[in-house]
Amino acid sequence: MSEPIDLQATFIPNEGEFFRVKLALEIAIDEVVNEPGCIRYELTEASEDKLVLTERWASQEDLDRHSKGTAVQDLNESLSALLAEPVTLEKL
């Protein structure tokens, strides 16, 4: 049995795009929380210059499946012109 995987994703919106980035994340959260193996997927910090999404997956296999899924693809597409820099993903 594998250990749960904890991640933190940090999003830095372009100036004036905070609310659009937050909305895109909220839409993704609604989809992702129902994915197999998703234990936690929530916005844990939000300010005008940064949004932080905290994730917990039951296994590496569940995380891999999520990473290739449509919710992540749709989110990346939604955010492509809204972020000042690439998303930072940190394993906790």
Secondary structure, 3 states (H helix, E strand, C coil): CCCCEEEEEEECECCCCHHHHHHHHHHHHHHHCCCCCEEEEEEEEEECCEEEEEEEECCHHHHHHHHCCHHHHHHHHHHCCCECCCCEEEEC
